[in-house]
Amino acid sequence: MKFVSWNVNGLRACLKKGFVDSVLALDADFICLQETKMERSQGPVDLPGYHQFWNSAEKKGYSGTAVFARQEPLSVSYGMGIDKHDHEGRLITLEYPEFWLVDCYTPNAQNELARIGYRMEWEDDLLEYLKSLDRTKPVVYCGDLNVAHQEIDLKNPKTNRGSAGFSDEERGAMTRLLGSGFTDTFRLLYPDKAGAYSWWSYRFHAREKNAGWRIDYFIVSGRLGGRVAESAIHPEVQGSDHCPVSLVLN
């Protein structure tokens, strides 16, 4: 079973850059998108054989998530059931007989950590949400989580220390998540692999220099760890400032 996650940074723009061909080539059972910046009615996404689930922000052209699934789920929910978190289209949960699939676009802490207080509220509430799901069946949690967890996860850790995405608070939240029975699948397979990034700034030719950050993840309930066959990053796929990441579970 193959999963793909991709922050497309505006799906309408990404569609003009070969999105459909790119995701079909990855041949996934589940395609989880973040930062769609659109509503389903604003343009067709032609992916035959997939059921489509959209959670768009109330603010037009902002945030948003979508999941394309070959198998119809038992149930679908949008948001985490907490009003202050459920207006920006950041979360979709699909239930299947053997697992939950959670697609997430984590709020950015913003310049000078202007939104770090809200970000930490989100992290605390999301952790409780994931733990509540995990009590009933294993979780596959993915998306742009807007944090590079360790120094190995970004090109320039010293100069970015304390910046949004590499603050002590955000990194600590990821540490708490992974200490609560969840596993970062990429680091499970590649604990020491450096230079593996999923996002690059559009400035300073960052992508061609591979001066990036690994902020897109597949995280699973620990009891799924033994079923992780592959956890990959696909920097060759263009169309966004992020590239897709993928997971294969046996």
N, C-alpha and C positions, 0 to 999 in steps of 0.2 A: 504494500500500500504506500503510495507516494503522495507527499504533501509539498506544496510550494507556497512561499510567502514573499510578497513584494510590495514595498512602498513605491507606488507609481508616480507620486508627486503630481497629481492631476491626470486622471484617466483619459480625459478627452485629448489632451496633448500626447499622452503615451500611445493612444490608438493610432495617431498619425505617424508614429515612429516604429511601427511593426509589432505592437503589443500582441495581437492575436497570433501571429506566426511564432513569436518568441515563447508564449506560454504553451501553445500546442506542441511545440518542439520539446518542451520539458515533460510532456506526457504524464501529467499528474492526475491523481484521483480527486484531489482537492486543491483549489487555487484560492489563497487568502490574500486580499489586497488591503492596503492602507493608503490614506490620504488620496482618496478617489476624487474629492472636490466636486462631486456631481451627484445628481439624483438619477435613478434608473431611467426616468422618463426623458432625460436630456439627450439620450443617444443610445442606439442599440449596440450591445456588445455581443458579437456573433461567435458564440462558443457552443456549437452543437453538442448535445449529449450531456450538458451540465445544467443542473438546477441553480438558479441565481437567488442570492439573498443579499439585500442591501440595507445598510444603516447609514443614512446621510445626516449630516449636521443640520440643525435648524438654520444656522447662518449659511447663506448661499456661498458656494465656491470654497468651502473650508472643510478640512478634516475629512471624515467619512471612511467607512470600511465596506467591504463586499466579500462574499464567499461564493465560489463556483464549485459545485459538488456533483460528481457523477452519480452518487448514491443519495437518494432522498433520505433526509434525517427523520428520526422519530419526533423531534421537536426542535424549534428554533426560538431563541430569545435575543432581544436587542438591549444592550446596556446591562448593568448589574442590579437594577431595581433600586437604585439610590438616585433621587431626583437631581442632586447637584452634579452628578457624573453623567447623566443620560441625555444631554442636549447636544452633544458634539459628535455623535455617531461613531464612537470610538471602540465599540465592543459588539461582537456577534458570537453567540454560542450555539453550536449545533450538537444535538444529542444523537448518538448511535448506540446500537446494542452493547458494544464493548468499550466505548470511550466517549468522552466529551471533546469537542474541538472548539477552541477559543481563539478567535482572531482579534487582535488588539492593536490599536494605535495609541500609545502612551502619550499623555500631554508633555510637551516640551517645557522645561523649566525657564526658558527664555533668557535673553541677555541680562547679565548681572543677577541671574537667578530670581528674576522678578516674580516668577510663578512657583517658586520652590515650595511655598507653604501648601498651595493646592496640590502640587505634584506629590507631596508626601501623604496628604489625605487620600489621594487616588491610590497610591501604593499600598497603604494600610488596608483600605477597603477592598482592593483587588485581591490582595493576599488572602483575606478572609473568604472572599468569593471563590477563589480557586480551591482553597482548602475544603469549603463546603461541597464543591463538586467532587473533589477527590475522595470524599468519604463515601460516595455512592459508586463511582467507577473511575478508572484512570483518566487523566487529562492530557491532551496535546494542546499546548499553549504556544501561540506564535505571533509574530508581528514585529513592527518597528517599536522597540521598547525604549528607545531614546536614552540608552546608557551604554557606555563601554565599561564593562565590569572591572577588568584588570588592566594593568599597564600594557600587557601584551596585546590588548584589544584596540589599540590606536597607535598611530605612527609617532605622535609627539606627546607623550604623557606628561612630561615635565612642564611644557609651556601651556598645556591645557588643564592642568590641575586646578580644580575649583570652578571650571567653566561648566555651562549647561551640558549635561550628558556625561560629565566626568567629575561631578562634585562628590564630596564624601557622603552626603545625604543620599544621593541617587545610587551610588555604588553600594552603600550600606543596605538599601532596600533590596537590591539584587542579591546580596549576601544572605539576607533574611529569607528571601524566597527559596534560594537554593538550600538553605538550612532547614527548610520546612518540608522536606521530602520530595523536592523537585530537582531535575537534572538538566543542565545545559548540554544538549546533545552534541554540539560541535566540540566542546571541550572534553566531553566524554571520550570521543574518538581521537581528538587531536589536542591533547593537553598542552603541548609546547609549541604548537604551530604559530609562528609569527607572520606578519604581513598578510593576514587573512582578514579582509575588510569588506563591508557591505555598503558603506556610504562614503562619498567623497564630496567635498565642497566644489561648487562650480567655479570657484576662484583659484587663481594661481596654478592652473593646470594640475590640480590635485590628483585627478584620476589617472592621468598618464604617468604621474610620478608615484602612484600608489601611496599617496599620503592620506590615508583614510581612517575610518573607524568601523568597528564591528558592533553595530547597534541593532541588528535584525537577528532574531533568534527563533529556534525551535526548542522549547523547554517541555519536558514530559514528567509525569509522575514517576518517581524513582523505580517503581515496579515494572515500568516499561523499558527501563534501561537495557535489559538483556535482549530486547527486540529491535534495538536500533541497528539497522544494517548500514545506513549511510546518512551522514549529515554534511551537506555541501553548500558552498557559496559559488555563485555563478557570475563572476565579474565580467565575463565576455558578453553578457546580455546588456544591451544599451536601452535607452528610452527614458531613463530617470536618473536622478543623482544617487539613487540606491540601485543595487542589483538584487535579483531574486536569491533567496536561500531555499534549500530543500531538505526534506527528511524522508527516508525510506524506513518503514517499520515492517518487520516480518510478522 
